[in-house]
């Protein structure tokens, strides 16, 4: 039995022709094998669309298209690629409302958040890579040797459901800027925004075969991408467990594996910080996107003497979080993405209670008065043991663990005391103190004193993790570098 279960097939779909087709070699094509699949709105538990699940044969067809397109696209000039980016950006901007609508339907994001954060951040990746591409140095001299950077080749991009179009854009934008050709496999749970993105790219005139889209599940399409001998690189975002499986599958062909995996980010609130401001910011950040973010600050570290005050503040904030219909403008937290995710979060809440943590907000079950949809209660545990299950494992839901520390050294040790190292957060009375602690956290991205998320500066800053949070970086200049090979031409200038 596979570690990742295969997706459940639909029986009698009413299909939208575009949704049930794949985008391969510049056209919408029927799957080789008919495998319809339900897309469920997590707010209503109703089927809102049908897509198709692909096969290894569909992957092979898409990889052949990408391989055929690579020689020409890899030699496209800077000016040609800049013009392409301009067209993509314009077409994307024209579809922002549509992106927001389908993101809300496929994964439950509040509509305002789906547009102003989810879709806009994806757009910003294309804007940022356009800026980087304009001045990027593809080669330089090293004595008499010419060192050049050139595209790695055909790239398989395997992306998750929690930030569906953003996670594609964070990989696709640098791949296109580098000159790579790609095959994208979005999550089968939330595939609709990827289909809209394919329409945007077609409208923008992306050359045939440069971008290809095959929907499907991990054990079939993901595995076929990871093992395919003509795929030069796999860029994967998802759980650490699935990332390990991708790396193992890719090992036989020695392809590059680029991974953005799980997280269990510590949020250190130092004694000098404004406690109420820091606690409020930390709680709301943890609950953003219904807690379905790999860099969410799910462990809040509080100095022991301030814990009771912090708990009272956190409980007050959680009680005011508006959970409900994603279409309502006042909704702050929508449902979890699926029944499977709902059951997972419920399991961890029960584990936290069984292990003796103090439940101070939320708890098991849906919010009061809600009888359908995958809604959960914003949940906070206090007096959490740093080594307990809920403090060590990624829950991927709105569940915050408040952990006491003795002094700053203890706080740093607790923050670094997991297998993950994706992000970290520090609140302090001065930026100098926050910087000093931030430098000692073993994580790829550190937020100091409430640094904003989802703005243009984030998509220029590198994103990726230490330890079991992955390898490689996404976004901006550093994201572009990861889609490049380095070649040395010795004797480029005759001696």
C-alpha positions in Angstrom: 0.0 0.0 0.0 1.5 3.4 -1.0 2.5 5.8 1.8 0.5 8.5 -0.1 -2.9 7.1 -0.9 -4.1 7.4 -4.4 -6.9 9.9 -5.1 -10.5 8.9 -5.1 -12.0 8.8 -8.6 -15.3 10.3 -9.5 -18.0 8.1 -10.9 -20.4 10.2 -13.0 -18.9 13.6 -13.6 -20.5 16.5 -15.4 -17.4 17.9 -17.0 -16.0 21.3 -18.0 -13.9 20.3 -21.1 -11.0 22.5 -20.2 -10.9 21.2 -16.6 -10.7 17.6 -17.7 -8.0 18.1 -20.2 -4.2 18.6 -19.9 -2.2 21.4 -21.4 0.6 19.8 -23.4 2.6 21.2 -26.3 0.6 24.4 -26.5 -2.8 22.8 -26.7 -5.6 21.3 -24.4 -5.6 17.5 -25.0 -7.6 14.7 -23.6 -5.9 12.3 -21.1 -4.7 9.1 -22.6 -6.7 7.2 -19.9 -10.0 8.6 -18.7 -9.8 9.0 -14.9 -12.3 11.8 -13.8 -11.8 13.3 -10.3 -14.0 15.4 -8.0 -12.9 18.8 -6.8 -14.8 19.6 -3.6 -15.5 23.0 -2.1 -14.4 22.6 1.6 -16.8 25.2 2.8 -19.9 23.3 1.5 -18.5 19.8 1.0 -20.1 19.9 -2.5 -18.5 19.0 -5.8 -17.7 22.2 -7.7 -15.8 20.8 -10.7 -14.3 17.7 -12.2 -10.8 17.3 -13.4 -8.8 14.3 -14.7 -6.0 12.3 -13.1 -3.1 11.7 -15.4 -1.0 8.6 -16.0 2.7 7.9 -16.6 1.9 8.0 -20.4 0.5 11.5 -20.0 3.7 12.5 -18.2 5.8 11.0 -21.0 3.9 12.9 -23.6 4.4 16.2 -21.7 8.1 15.5 -21.1 8.7 14.9 -24.7 7.0 18.2 -25.6 9.2 20.0 -23.0 12.4 18.3 -24.3 11.6 19.2 -27.9 11.0 22.8 -26.9 14.1 23.2 -24.8 16.8 23.8 -27.5 15.0 26.8 -28.9 13.7 28.3 -25.7 17.0 27.8 -23.8 18.5 30.1 -26.4 15.9 32.8 -26.2 17.4 36.3 -25.7 17.0 38.3 -22.6 14.8 40.7 -24.6 12.5 37.9 -25.8 12.0 36.6 -22.3 11.4 40.0 -20.9 8.7 40.6 -23.5 7.2 37.2 -22.6 7.1 38.2 -18.9 5.4 41.4 -19.7 2.6 39.6 -21.5 2.3 37.0 -18.7 2.0 39.8 -16.1 -0.6 41.6 -18.1 -2.7 38.5 -18.7 -2.4 37.5 -15.0 -3.5 40.9 -13.8 -6.6 40.7 -16.0 -7.6 37.4 -14.3 -7.1 38.3 -10.6 -10.8 38.0 -9.8 -11.0 34.6 -11.5 -8.0 33.4 -9.6 -9.5 34.5 -6.3 -12.8 32.7 -7.1 -11.2 29.4 -7.9 -8.8 29.5 -5.1 -11.7 30.1 -2.7 -13.6 27.1 -4.2 -10.7 24.7 -4.3 -9.1 25.2 -0.9 -11.5 27.4 1.1 -9.5 30.6 1.3 -11.6 33.7 2.2 -12.2 35.5 -1.1 -10.6 38.7 0.0 -7.4 36.8 1.1 -7.4 34.7 -2.1 -7.2 37.8 -4.2 -5.2 40.3 -2.1 -2.6 37.7 -0.8 -2.8 34.4 -2.6 -3.2 35.6 -6.2 -1.3 38.9 -5.7 1.8 37.1 -4.3 1.8 34.8 -7.2 1.7 37.7 -9.6 4.6 39.4 -7.6 6.8 36.4 -8.4 6.5 37.1 -12.1 7.1 40.8 -11.5 10.1 40.1 -9.3 11.7 37.6 -11.8 11.1 40.1 -14.6 13.1 42.6 -12.6 15.9 40.1 -11.8 16.1 38.9 -15.4 16.6 42.5 -16.7 20.0 42.7 -15.1 21.1 39.1 -14.4 24.6 38.2 -15.4 24.6 35.0 -17.3 28.3 34.9 -17.6 31.6 36.4 -16.4 35.3 36.0 -17.0 37.6 34.3 -14.5 41.1 34.9 -15.9 41.1 33.3 -19.3 38.1 31.1 -18.5 34.5 32.1 -19.2 32.0 30.9 -16.6 28.5 30.8 -17.8 25.1 30.0 -16.3 22.7 28.2 -18.5 19.2 26.6 -17.9 19.3 23.2 -16.3 16.8 21.7 -18.8 13.4 20.1 -18.4 12.0 20.7 -14.9 9.1 18.9 -13.2 7.3 21.2 -10.7 5.2 19.3 -8.1 3.2 21.7 -6.0 0.8 21.7 -3.0 -2.8 22.7 -2.3 -2.3 25.3 0.5 -1.0 28.2 -1.7 -1.9 26.6 -5.0 -1.1 29.3 -7.7 1.6 31.0 -5.6 3.6 27.8 -5.2 3.5 27.2 -8.9 4.6 30.8 -9.7 7.5 30.7 -7.2 8.9 27.8 -9.3 7.7 28.6 -12.7 8.8 32.3 -12.9 12.5 31.5 -12.2 12.3 28.4 -14.5 11.1 30.5 -17.4 13.5 33.3 -16.7 16.4 30.8 -16.7 15.3 29.3 -20.0 14.0 26.0 -18.8 10.9 24.1 -20.0 8.5 22.7 -17.5 5.9 20.2 -16.6 3.7 21.2 -13.7 1.7 18.8 -11.5 -0.5 20.7 -9.1 -2.2 19.0 -6.1 -5.2 17.0 -7.3 -7.1 18.5 -4.3 -6.7 22.1 -5.6 -6.1 22.0 -9.4 -8.4 24.8 -10.6 -6.0 27.8 -10.2 -3.3 25.9 -12.1 -5.8 25.5 -15.0 -6.5 29.2 -15.0 -2.7 29.8 -15.0 -2.3 27.6 -18.0 -4.9 29.7 -19.8 -3.0 32.9 -18.8 0.3 31.4 -20.2 -1.4 30.3 -23.4 -2.9 33.8 -23.9 0.5 35.4 -23.2 2.0 33.3 -26.1 4.4 31.0 -24.2 6.0 28.9 -26.9 4.6 25.4 -27.5 6.1 22.8 -25.1 7.7 25.3 -22.8 4.9 25.0 -20.2 2.9 21.8 -19.8 0.3 20.9 -17.2 -0.7 17.3 -16.2 -3.1 16.9 -13.2 -2.9 13.8 -11.1 -1.9 12.3 -7.8 1.5 11.8 -6.3 1.8 8.0 -6.5 1.1 8.1 -10.3 2.0 11.4 -11.9 4.4 12.6 -9.2 6.3 9.3 -9.3 6.4 9.4 -13.1 7.9 12.9 -13.1 10.5 12.0 -10.4 11.7 8.8 -12.2 11.5 10.1 -15.8 15.0 10.0 -17.4 14.4 13.1 -19.5 13.5 15.3 -16.5 16.6 17.1 -15.4 15.3 18.6 -12.2 12.3 18.1 -9.8 11.2 21.0 -7.7 8.8 19.8 -5.0 6.8 21.6 -2.3 5.0 19.5 0.2 5.4 17.4 3.3 8.8 16.1 4.4 7.6 12.6 4.1 6.5 13.0 0.5 9.7 15.0 -0.2 11.8 12.0 0.9 9.9 9.8 -1.4 10.5 12.2 -4.3 14.2 12.3 -3.6 14.5 8.5 -3.5 12.6 8.2 -6.8 14.8 10.8 -8.4 18.1 9.2 -7.2 18.4 6.6 -9.9 18.6 9.2 -12.6 20.8 11.6 -10.5 18.6 14.6 -11.3 18.6 17.7 -9.2 16.0 17.7 -6.5 14.9 21.0 -5.1 12.6 20.8 -2.0 10.5 23.1 0.1 9.2 20.9 2.9 7.6 21.0 6.3 8.1 23.4 9.1 7.4 23.9 12.8 8.5 27.5 13.2 9.3 28.9 16.6 8.2 32.4 17.6 10.4 33.8 20.4 8.8 36.6 22.3 11.6 38.1 24.3 11.0 39.7 27.7 11.7 43.2 26.3 9.0 42.9 23.6 5.6 44.6 23.9 3.9 41.4 25.0 0.3 42.2 23.9 1.4 43.4 20.5 3.7 40.4 19.9 1.2 37.8 21.2 -1.6 39.2 19.1 0.6 39.3 16.0 1.8 35.7 16.6 -1.7 34.3 17.1 -3.1 35.9 14.0 0.0 34.8 11.9 -0.4 31.2 13.1 -4.1 31.2 12.1 -3.5 32.8 8.7 -4.7 30.6 5.8 -6.4 28.5 8.5 -2.9 27.5 9.7 -2.2 25.8 6.4 1.2 27.4 5.8 4.5 25.6 6.2 6.2 28.7 7.8 3.3 29.4 10.2 4.6 30.3 13.7 3.0 27.4 15.4 5.2 27.4 18.5 5.1 30.6 20.6 7.9 30.8 23.2 7.2 32.9 26.2 9.4 33.7 29.2 8.0 31.8 32.2 7.2 34.9 34.3 5.1 36.3 31.5 3.2 33.2 30.5 -0.1 33.8 32.3 -0.4 37.3 30.9 0.5 35.9 27.4 -2.1 33.1 27.7 -4.8 35.5 28.6 -4.0 37.8 25.7 -3.8 34.8 23.2 -7.2 33.5 24.4 -8.7 36.9 23.9 -7.4 37.2 20.3 -8.5 33.6 19.4 -12.0 34.3 20.6 -12.4 37.2 18.2 -11.2 35.4 15.1 -14.1 35.3 12.7 -14.5 31.8 11.2 -17.0 31.3 8.4 -18.2 31.6 4.9 -15.2 32.4 2.6 -17.4 34.8 0.6 -18.1 37.1 3.5 -15.7 40.1 3.7 -15.5 39.8 7.5 -14.3 36.2 7.5 -10.8 35.8 8.7 -10.5 32.0 8.7 -12.2 29.7 6.3 -12.3 25.9 6.4 -9.5 23.4 6.1 -9.0 22.1 2.6 -10.4 18.6 2.9 -11.9 16.0 5.1 -8.6 14.3 5.3 -7.0 17.5 6.6 -9.9 18.1 9.0 -9.4 14.6 10.4 -5.7 15.2 10.8 -6.1 18.4 12.7 -8.8 16.8 15.0 -6.4 14.0 15.7 -3.6 16.3 16.8 -6.0 18.4 19.0 -7.0 15.2 20.8 -3.3 14.2 21.1 -2.5 17.5 22.7 -5.2 17.1 25.2 -4.2 13.5 26.0 -0.6 14.5 26.5 -1.6 17.0 29.2 -1.2 20.4 27.5 -3.6 23.0 28.8 -6.4 23.8 26.3 -7.0 27.5 26.5 -9.0 28.2 23.3 -10.8 26.1 20.7 -10.6 22.3 20.9 -12.1 19.4 19.0 -15.1 19.7 16.6 -16.5 22.4 14.5 -17.2 25.9 15.7 -20.6 26.3 17.4 -23.5 26.3 15.0 -21.6 24.9 12.1 -22.7 21.5 10.8 -21.1 21.3 7.4 -17.8 22.3 5.8 -14.3 21.4 7.1 -14.2 24.2 9.6 -12.2 23.9 12.8 -12.0 25.9 16.0 -8.9 28.2 16.3 -7.1 26.3 19.0 -4.4 27.2 21.5 -2.6 25.0 24.0 -0.5 26.4 26.8 2.2 24.8 29.1 3.2 22.6 26.1 6.2 20.4 26.6 8.8 21.3 23.9 9.2 17.6 23.1 5.5 16.7 22.9 3.8 15.6 19.7 2.0 18.9 19.1 5.3 20.8 19.6 7.3 18.6 17.3 5.1 17.5 14.4 3.6 19.7 11.7 -0.2 19.9 12.2 -1.0 22.2 9.3 -4.0 23.7 10.9 -4.9 26.6 13.3 -3.3 25.0 16.4 -0.8 27.1 18.4 1.5 25.7 21.1 2.6 28.1 23.8 5.9 27.0 25.4 7.6 28.5 28.4 11.3 29.2 28.5 13.7 30.1 31.3 16.1 32.6 29.5 17.2 33.6 26.0 19.6 30.6 25.7 16.8 28.3 26.6 14.5 29.9 24.1 17.0 29.6 21.3 17.6 25.9 22.1 13.8 25.2 22.1 13.3 27.1 18.8 16.1 25.1 17.2 15.0 21.8 18.8 13.0 20.2 16.0 13.9 18.4 12.8 12.6 21.4 10.8 14.3 24.7 9.9 12.1 26.6 7.5 11.3 29.8 9.4 11.6 31.6 12.7 10.2 34.7 14.3 11.6 37.0 17.0 9.9 39.9 18.8 12.1 42.1 21.0 12.2 45.6 22.5 14.9 46.7 20.0 15.8 45.6 16.5 19.4 45.0 17.6 18.2 42.4 20.2 15.9 40.8 17.6 18.7 40.6 15.1 21.1 39.0 17.6 18.7 36.2 18.4 17.6 35.8 14.8 21.2 35.2 13.7 21.3 32.1 16.0 18.1 30.4 14.7 18.8 27.5 12.4 16.2 28.3 9.8 16.1 29.7 6.3 13.9 32.7 6.8 13.6 34.8 10.0 11.0 37.5 10.6 12.0 40.2 13.0 9.6 42.3 15.0 6.6 41.5 12.9 8.2 41.9 9.5 5.4 41.8 6.9 4.6 38.8 4.9 3.1 38.8 1.4 4.7 42.0 0.2 7.1 42.5 -2.7 10.1 42.3 -0.4 9.2 38.8 0.5 9.3 37.6 -3.1 12.8 39.0 -3.5 14.1 37.4 -0.3 15.1 33.8 -0.6 12.7 31.2 0.8 13.7 27.7 1.8 14.8 25.6 4.8 17.5 24.0 6.8 17.5 20.4 8.0 14.3 18.5 7.1 12.6 21.6 5.7 14.3 21.0 2.4 17.2 22.3 0.2 17.5 25.0 -2.3 15.8 28.4 -2.4 12.9 30.0 -4.1 12.0 33.6 -5.0 14.0 36.3 -6.7 17.7 36.1 -7.6 18.3 33.0 -5.5 15.3 31.2 -7.0 16.7 31.9 -10.4 20.1 30.5 -9.5 18.6 27.2 -8.5 17.4 26.6 -12.1 20.9 27.1 -13.5 23.8 24.9 -14.4 27.3 26.4 -14.3 29.7 25.8 -17.2 33.4 26.7 -17.4 34.9 27.3 -20.8 38.7 27.1 -20.2 40.9 28.9 -22.8 38.0 31.2 -23.7 40.6 33.9 -24.2 43.7 32.4 -25.8 46.9 32.6 -23.7 
